[in-house]
């Protein structure tokens, strides 16, 4: 996929309790033609604490795992979208869980995109996600475009 990604620095926050998944995400991100600063947290409480502490400069995008300890992804989305300062942060769900009802709930809660954790080509998928975000001006897509499917790429 030959794309021209954003040239300015993009600040990315990844909330995921799995150390290996954080490592693979960071490695995949480093392979993209993207100037990025990645910050990671390992549970929902840390995520909300980070957002509160950085309310004057929230991240440009949040990648969020659903199944985390202390506070799960659903709880975090609801808090983030209910807060005026954080409500506009694009939330990308990055999780092993998926089902139509879950996807519907996530979309209604305000998430931008969903993609399922997989051993597939993560750099290519991340590049596609960032391209979608840029092309849509970081606005939420229609529900039909919410799930980014590895098989369709």
N, C-alpha and C positions, 0 to 999 in steps of 0.2 A: 504494500500500500504506500504509494508515494504521496505524502501529504506535506503541506507546509504548516507546521504547527506554530503557535504563538511564540513570538520572539522575546517578549518580556518574561520576567521571572514569574512563575506560577507557584503559589504556596499551597501545598497539598497536605492534608491531615489524613492519616490512616488509623482507624480504630479497629484493632484485631487482636484477640487474645492469643493467637497461635504464632509463636516465634518464627517457625518455618515459613508460614504464609507472609509474615512481615518481611522476612529476608528475600523471598522470591519476588515480592512486589517491588521492593527497593532495587533488586537486580534488574528486573524487567524495565522499571522506570529509567534506570541509567542507560538503557539501550535506545531510548527515544531521542529524536532531535528536538528536545524540549528543555528549556532552562527551568529547572524545578528545585524547590526546597521541600524536602519531605520531613514531616514530623510524625512520629508514631506514638500511640498510646495503646495500652493493653487491656483496657476494660471500659465499660460505660461510665463509671464514676470518674475515671481519669479524663475521659473525653469531655464530660460536662465541666469538670474543673479547669481543663485547658481552655475551653471556649470562654468560660467566665473570666479567667485570668488574662485572656487575649481579646477581650471584647472590643477594644479600640482598633484592633487589626485582626479580624477573623480570617481564616484560611479562604483561599479562592474556591476550593472544592474539598469535600469530605468523602472518603471511601470508608464505608461502614459495614462491618460484619454484624450479622443479626444475633448470633449465639455467643454472647459474651457474659462473663461473670459480673456480679454486682448490679449491673444495669444492662439490660439487653438492647439490641438495636432498635426495636419498636419503641421502647420507653424513651430512648435518646432522640429519635426522630420527633416524637410528640413534643418533647421539651424544646428542641431546637426550633421547630416550626412555630411554637407558641411564643417564642422570644423575638421581639422586634429586631434586635441587633443581629441575631443569627438566622432569622427566618429565610433570608435570601441565599444562604449558602447552598449550592448544588450538592445534593447527597446522592452518591452512587453506592448502591448496595452491592457488596462483594461477599457472597455467602454460599455455603453448600446447600442451604435450604431453598426449595422452590416448589411452588404449587400455585395453581391459578388463584385460589383464595388469598394466599399469602401475597402474591404479586398485586392483586387488587387492593389489599389493605395497605401495602407499601406505597403504591401509587397515590391512593387517596390520602395517605398521611403526608405526602409531599415529596417523596423521593423522585429523583430525576431519571435514573437508569438503574437497571439491575443486570448483573452478570454473575454467572455461577462459577465458583472456584472449580478449576479443572487443571489437568496437567497439559492442556493445550497451549498454544502459543500466546502466553500472557503479554509480551511486548506488543504484539500485533493488536490484541484486544484493547490494551490501554491506549495505544495510538488511535484506534477507532473511537474510543470513548471521548478522548480529548478533541478529536476532529468533530464529533457530533456536538459536543459542548460549544466549541467555537462557532460552528455553522449555525447553531440555534441561539447565539448570543447568550449562552448560559441560562436560557429559559427552559422550562420543562417541556418535554415533547408530548405528543398525543399518547394516549394509553397504548395504542397499537405499537408504538416505537419504544416502549419502556424497557422491554426485555431485549438485551443484546445477546444474541445466540451465536456461540462459537461456530456451530455447524453451518450457519448462513454466511460466514465470512470467507 
